[in-house]
Amino acid sequence: MRSEQSRGRRYPEPAHPYRSAYARDRDRIIHSRAFRRLEAKTQVFTTRYSDHFRNRLTHTLEVAQIARTVASTLGLNTELGGEKTTLIVRSAAGDDSLLDRYAAELMGTVDVILVLGSGSLVAARQASRTVPIVAMDLESDPIAIGAAQSLNRPGGNVTGIFLDAPEIAGKWIQIIREVLPQIKKVALLYDEHLDQTQVRSGEETARRLGIETLRFGIGQPGDFRGAFQRAIDARVDAMLVHSSPIFVDQAKAIAELGREFRLPSVGLFPVYAKVGGLISYGPDNFELIKQVGGIVGKVLKGAKPAEFPIQRPIYLSFLINMGTAKLLQLTIPASLSALADEVIE
């Protein structure tokens, strides 16, 4: 709905030169004192790490920002005041049991559905095999799960961005061997609720190089400390932190545990190294949103998912946290740091 089509305001006010009524009302809510007092009443994860917390309010803001980014990529009005295209956002806020219901609600009312993560993709495919689905799924192999017949010609109602898990796993092992040439055993930290393509790729790559792997599954944020302790008890030399929405949310907590337990680790997203993890190698979340937004725009303009090639992340970044390396008493080879996109001192 456009601003001028609404019922109007109870207390009329002059139009702002560049901000819509929707934008002004949103900011009034976000910056209100009552909004800020809701922190403890809407908690998603009750576990706190240092001075950081995450609740339904902050999660809603994150999802809304993703929607605005996608809208901007599509060339739409991000304030919902002047375009005919409607963005409908549904977030399970960490509760996967809601995904099937949300997917069923959206089917039949939308022209295309954008899903983030393997769980959302499964729910959307179960709800419809005809409504176009654009996925940003870094955990699944689209061919193995039956979402596509091939990367170049998916053949169904799904297209989007999927991670080349074997390539990433190979790069992770290569990087950690540069830092720890004598590495014999590596821990694989993964989300138990997601597709295990990444984990299997890591195991296969390590096996070819004679490196033993041990799986450490995470069911909820409170499991991280126990997983690190078990990894230390198993005398692993390093840890690979696989892709998961929970792991992104808890990146700082995971990085701090790595520093506390003196365990070298490699994560997927740049944020991991930026908050204290030793190394990150993989796609940038913000660039992924721009990339997938472009695909949604093309589908809205008539492109058919069955004929639209599945893409890999365009931008991959490599970060090294030298402060963490120093804490772990590791020497990063000059040849490796020279390849990094960013070295954090």
MORA-V131679 format. One record per residue. N is the residue number from 0. RES is the residue in one letter. PHI is phi in whole degrees, -180 to 180 (* if undefined). Layout:
BEGIN
N_RES_PHI ; N_RES_PHI
END
This chain:
BEGIN
0_M_* ; 1_R_-83 ; 2_S_-56 ; 3_E_-71 ; 4_Q_-96 ; 5_S_-79 ; 6_R_-71 ; 7_G_93 ; 8_R_-106 ; 9_R_-63 ; 10_Y_-117 ; 11_P_-56 ; 12_E_-142 ; 13_P_-61 ; 14_A_-65 ; 15_H_-81 ; 16_P_-62 ; 17_Y_-142 ; 18_R_-115 ; 19_S_-75 ; 20_A_-62 ; 21_Y_-61 ; 22_A_-63 ; 23_R_-67 ; 24_D_-66 ; 25_R_-61 ; 26_D_-67 ; 27_R_-62 ; 28_I_-69 ; 29_I_-61 ; 30_H_-96 ; 31_S_-77 ; 32_R_-67 ; 33_A_-62 ; 34_F_-62 ; 35_R_-67 ; 36_R_-78 ; 37_L_-85 ; 38_E_-49 ; 39_A_-76 ; 40_K_-84 ; 41_T_-131 ; 42_Q_-73 ; 43_V_-90 ; 44_F_-113 ; 45_T_-80 ; 46_T_-70 ; 47_R_-111 ; 48_Y_-122 ; 49_S_50 ; 50_D_-103 ; 51_H_-107 ; 52_F_-143 ; 53_R_-141 ; 54_N_-134 ; 55_R_-66 ; 56_L_-68 ; 57_T_-66 ; 58_H_-65 ; 59_T_-62 ; 60_L_-64 ; 61_E_-63 ; 62_V_-65 ; 63_A_-62 ; 64_Q_-68 ; 65_I_-61 ; 66_A_-62 ; 67_R_-67 ; 68_T_-65 ; 69_V_-62 ; 70_A_-61 ; 71_S_-64 ; 72_T_-63 ; 73_L_-81 ; 74_G_78 ; 75_L_-96 ; 76_N_-77 ; 77_T_-72 ; 78_E_-96 ; 79_L_62 ; 80_G_-108 ; 81_G_-145 ; 82_E_-126 ; 83_K_-87 ; 84_T_-75 ; 85_T_-111 ; 86_L_-104 ; 87_I_-111 ; 88_V_-107 ; 89_R_-128 ; 90_S_-125 ; 91_A_-79 ; 92_A_50 ; 93_G_89 ; 94_D_-104 ; 95_D_-64 ; 96_S_-66 ; 97_L_-85 ; 98_L_-62 ; 99_D_-61 ; 100_R_-65 ; 101_Y_-64 ; 102_A_-63 ; 103_A_-64 ; 104_E_-65 ; 105_L_-78 ; 106_M_-63 ; 107_G_93 ; 108_T_-116 ; 109_V_-125 ; 110_D_-89 ; 111_V_-156 ; 112_I_-120 ; 113_L_-100 ; 114_V_-116 ; 115_L_-115 ; 116_G_104 ; 117_S_-68 ; 118_G_-63 ; 119_S_-66 ; 120_L_-66 ; 121_V_-59 ; 122_A_-63 ; 123_A_-66 ; 124_R_-68 ; 125_Q_-68 ; 126_A_-78 ; 127_S_-160 ; 128_R_-112 ; 129_T_-122 ; 130_V_-67 ; 131_P_-58 ; 132_I_-121 ; 133_V_-111 ; 134_A_-110 ; 135_M_-118 ; 136_D_-125 ; 137_L_-101 ; 138_E_-109 ; 139_S_-102 ; 140_D_-99 ; 141_P_-60 ; 142_I_-77 ; 143_A_-63 ; 144_I_-89 ; 145_G_84 ; 146_A_-80 ; 147_A_-148 ; 148_Q_-82 ; 149_S_-158 ; 150_L_-71 ; 151_N_-74 ; 152_R_-141 ; 153_P_-56 ; 154_G_83 ; 155_G_-127 ; 156_N_-109 ; 157_V_-120 ; 158_T_-144 ; 159_G_137 ; 160_I_-119 ; 161_F_-129 ; 162_L_-79 ; 163_D_-84 ; 164_A_-59 ; 165_P_-60 ; 166_E_-65 ; 167_I_-64 ; 168_A_-60 ; 169_G_-62 ; 170_K_-68 ; 171_W_-59 ; 172_I_-63 ; 173_Q_-61 ; 174_I_-66 ; 175_I_-67 ; 176_R_-70 ; 177_E_-65 ; 178_V_-81 ; 179_L_-125 ; 180_P_-58 ; 181_Q_-96 ; 182_I_-60 ; 183_K_-121 ; 184_K_-140 ; 185_V_-130 ; 186_A_-93 ; 187_L_-113 ; 188_L_-93 ; 189_Y_-145 ; 190_D_-89 ; 191_E_-64 ; 192_H_-86 ; 193_L_-109 ; 194_D_-58 ; 195_Q_-100 ; 196_T_-58 ; 197_Q_-60 ; 198_V_-63 ; 199_R_-63 ; 200_S_-64 ; 201_G_-63 ; 202_E_-64 ; 203_E_-65 ; 204_T_-64 ; 205_A_-64 ; 206_R_-61 ; 207_R_-63 ; 208_L_-98 ; 209_G_76 ; 210_I_-106 ; 211_E_-78 ; 212_T_-123 ; 213_L_-130 ; 214_R_-88 ; 215_F_-134 ; 216_G_-84 ; 217_I_-118 ; 218_G_-98 ; 219_Q_-155 ; 220_P_-55 ; 221_G_-71 ; 222_D_-85 ; 223_F_-62 ; 224_R_-60 ; 225_G_-62 ; 226_A_-65 ; 227_F_-65 ; 228_Q_-64 ; 229_R_-65 ; 230_A_-65 ; 231_I_-66 ; 232_D_-62 ; 233_A_-84 ; 234_R_60 ; 235_V_-75 ; 236_D_-93 ; 237_A_-162 ; 238_M_-132 ; 239_L_-106 ; 240_V_-99 ; 241_H_-81 ; 242_S_-76 ; 243_S_-170 ; 244_P_-56 ; 245_I_-63 ; 246_F_-67 ; 247_V_-67 ; 248_D_-61 ; 249_Q_-104 ; 250_A_-56 ; 251_K_-66 ; 252_A_-63 ; 253_I_-65 ; 254_A_-62 ; 255_E_-66 ; 256_L_-67 ; 257_G_-60 ; 258_R_-70 ; 259_E_-63 ; 260_F_-88 ; 261_R_55 ; 262_L_-117 ; 263_P_-60 ; 264_S_-146 ; 265_V_-126 ; 266_G_-117 ; 267_L_-85 ; 268_F_-96 ; 269_P_-54 ; 270_V_-58 ; 271_Y_-63 ; 272_A_-70 ; 273_K_-68 ; 274_V_-99 ; 275_G_125 ; 276_G_-68 ; 277_L_-66 ; 278_I_-143 ; 279_S_-132 ; 280_Y_-147 ; 281_G_160 ; 282_P_-75 ; 283_D_-97 ; 284_N_-56 ; 285_F_-68 ; 286_E_-68 ; 287_L_-63 ; 288_I_-62 ; 289_K_-64 ; 290_Q_-65 ; 291_V_-71 ; 292_G_-62 ; 293_G_-64 ; 294_I_-67 ; 295_V_-59 ; 296_G_-61 ; 297_K_-69 ; 298_V_-67 ; 299_L_-64 ; 300_K_-91 ; 301_G_121 ; 302_A_-66 ; 303_K_-98 ; 304_P_-52 ; 305_A_-61 ; 306_E_-112 ; 307_F_-94 ; 308_P_-58 ; 309_I_-70 ; 310_Q_-107 ; 311_R_-100 ; 312_P_-55 ; 313_I_-75 ; 314_Y_-106 ; 315_L_-117 ; 316_S_-125 ; 317_F_-126 ; 318_L_-123 ; 319_I_-127 ; 320_N_-99 ; 321_M_-69 ; 322_G_-63 ; 323_T_-69 ; 324_A_-60 ; 325_K_-66 ; 326_L_-61 ; 327_L_-85 ; 328_Q_58 ; 329_L_-110 ; 330_T_-103 ; 331_I_-86 ; 332_P_-56 ; 333_A_-60 ; 334_S_-65 ; 335_L_-80 ; 336_S_-64 ; 337_A_-67 ; 338_L_-86 ; 339_A_-70 ; 340_D_-74 ; 341_E_-151 ; 342_V_-113 ; 343_I_-94 ; 344_E_-83
END
